[in-house]
Each structure stands twice: as structure tokens, then as C-alpha cells.
């Protein structure tokens, strides 16, 4: 092989390496953009198994019934795998599950991530000293409570619930968590509803928020 061929060979190798690094960087940027833009994954199996119940709990409300996802082993694995992929590198130390459907994936994900679970509950359900926050929701007024010693300043917290609609419950829970001054707070919902003119996400513009399904 002459000198010219050697030079050309090295140039080709350099170009191939540069192209490979560019593709790798593009993949990394794409994954980061997915998280930063809070894009829903909208897995077809989850969408197919999600049940909608009209006029529940009152007329005019289309209730998205996440229990049909919980009762499917396949759907549970899909949701848990997606949640783990989103949060395995975030350093989560506590997951706050919101009463009551938020408890399910909060506990399952905590087992995967090796972190603790905190329960956000309705009044009278927690036995020790609590802090509380009242809020309006799409069909009434409610109150949520946390144990006052459940989160500390060294915690990195993920707040999780099954559904983001008006955002009232999640906002109240976020306020309680913030009262305890953790290092960082993330939020996640299985389902985010847009098709009824609901914009719960607007309450959390400065929070990294993800959903698995957007409807």
C-alpha cells in the first residue's frame, strides 16, 4: 500500500469514527430531549387496555380507569419498565404515592429503584403528626396529608399518581413536599388528559414532569 493509500485509509477511518460519535451523540440528545419535553410514550398496549367509563363519578366526566392496566401483568411490566428507564439515574430516595391509585406503581417502582415510599393520604388515614393542604378538583373539594417526618432535606423525591387532569391533587401534594425542603422534586403520572380541555400540566411549568400516556 503506497503513502497516498495509507493517508486515504486513515482519513476514511477518521470519518467513520466521527460519524459513529455523531450518531451516539444524537441518540443521547434524543433521550434527553424526550425527558426535558416530558413527551408521553403512548404505548399501544397500554392505550388498548385502558378503560373509559362515561359519566363517572358524575355526569359529564369520562373516567379513565387505570385498574384495567394494573390487573394486566403485561401492562404492569410495560409501565414499570418505562418508569424505571425514566428515573433510574435521577437518584430518587423517596416516591410519594398519591391516594390511592398512586400507591400501586409508587411501591413497585420503589422496589426497582431501591428507595422508600411515602403515602399522600386523605384526612384521618395517617396516624402520626401530619401536614395538610386543601384543594379544588374537577368534582369537589378535598384535602391531602403527609406525615411531617416523611421527607427530609437530603431526599430526592418523585411524586407519582395515576392521572393528571386539573392538577389540584398533585399541586397540593407538591406543596406539602416542598414544605419539607427536599433537594429535588420530580413528578410523574400514568395518564395525562387533554381531550376535555384540561391543562393540569400548566400548574407545574418549573417541574420536570413526565407521563406514560397522553389522551
N, C-alpha and C positions, 0 to 999 in steps of 0.2 A: 504494500500500500504506500503510495507516494505522499509527500508532505501535504499537497493540496487535499487529498482524500482524507488524511488524518484530521486536518482542520475542519473539513466539512462534516466529518463524523462527530467530532466534538461539538460543533455548532448544533447539529441535529439533536444530540443528547441533551444539550442545554435547553433547547426549545421544548423538548418533550417534558423535561423536569419542570420548566416554567409553566407549561400548560397544565400539568398534574397539580402543581401547587395552586394554580388559579382555580381549578375545579374544586379542590379541597376547601379553599377559602370561600368559594361561592356557596358550598354546602353549609359551612359554618354560619355564614351570614344569613342564609335562608332560614336555618333553625332559629337563630337569634331574632330575626325579623318576625317569625311565627309567634314567638313568645312575647316580644315587645308590642306587637299589634293585637295581641290577645285573640288570634284567629281561632275559631272553633274548628274541631276536626271533622265533625259531622259524619261519623262512621255510619255506613248504610245499615249495618246490622242493628245498631242502637236505634236509629230512626224507625226501622221496620218494627221493632219490638215495643216502642214507646206507645202507651195507650192514652188517648184523649177522651175525657168524659165531659160532655157539654152540660152547662147549667149546674155546675158543682163548684163550690158549696152553695152558690146561689145563682139565680138566673142571669145569663149573660156572660158567665165566666166559663171558659174552656179549660178544664183542669188537666194538666199533664201529669199522668200517673206514673211516677218513676218506679213503683213497686213491680211493674212488669219487667223492668231491667234488672232489679235486684233478684227476682226469682229465676232468672236465666243464668246458668253457670257460664255460658259463652259471653253474655253481656257483662257479667261481673268481671271476667278476666280482661275483656277489652277495656273497660273503664279503668280498672286498676293498673293495667299496663300503661295506658295513656297518662294517668295521673303520676305514676312513678317516673315516667320519662320527663314530665314537666318539672318535677320538684326534687328529683334525686340529688341534684347538685346545688340546691339552694341552702343547705344547712338547717333545714327545718328541725326545731326542737319540740314544738307543740302544734297539734292540729286542733282547732276549735270546731267541733261539730255542732251545727245549729239544730235545735229540736224540731222534729225528731228524725226526719228522714236524712238529715245531715250526719247523724251518728254512724250510719252504716259504712259509708266509704271513708269517713274520718278514721274509724277504727281499723279498717282493712289496710288503708294506706299507711297508717302509723306503724303497723306491723312490718310493712315492706321497708319503710324508711328508718325504722329503729328509733322512733320518737314517741312522745307522750300524747294523750288525748285529753282535751278539756271540753266539758259539756256546757253549752249555752242552753239554758232551760227556762221554761215558763215559771211564773211565781209559785212558791211553795214546794218546789221539787228538789231544791238543793238544801242540805241540812245545816251547813255551816254559814258563816258570815258572807253575805253577798253584796255585790253592787248591781244596780238595775237601771234599765233605760226603757222608757215607753215610746211607742211609735205608732204611726198610722199605716195601715196596709190596705190592699185593694178591697177588702170586705170587712173592715172594722178597725179597732184599736187594740193593741196588745202590748205586753211587757216582756222583756228578756232579762235574764240574770246570769251572772258568773260568780263563782267563788272568788273572793277578793284576793286569795293567796294562790290562785291557779296559774298565774303568769308572772314572770319576773323580768328585770331589765336586761338579762342576758339571753332571753328567749328570742328565737326567730319563729314567727307564728304564721301558720296558714289557716285562714278562716274558710270553712267549707260548708256548703249547703246544696240541696238538690236542685233548687230553682231560683233564678233571678228574674223577677217580674218588675214590681215597683222599686224594689231595693230597700224597703223600710226595715225589714228584719235584719238584713245584713248590715245596714248602716248603723243600727242600734248596737249590734254585736261589735262592730268595728270600734265604735265609741268606747265601749266597755274595755275592749282590749287595749286601746290607746291610753286609757286611764292608768294602766299598769306599766306603761313606758317600755315596751319591748324594743329590741334592736331594730326589727324589721317586721312588716306585716304584708302578707300576700293574700289574695282571695281567689277562690275557685268555686264554680258551680257546674253541675252536670248539664243543666239546661238553661239557656237564656232565651227569653221570649221577646220577639219584636213584632209579631204579626197582629197584635192587638193594640198597637200604638204605645207600648210600654217601653220606657227608656231608663231602666234601673241603673244601667252602666254609667249614666251621666252623674250619678252621685259619687263615683269613685275615679275621677279623672286623674288623680295623682297616685293611684294604687295600681300595682301590677295585677291585673285580673284576667283569668282565663276561664273558658267554658269548653265543654266537650261537644255540646250541641247548641246550635242557634236556630230558632224556629220563628 
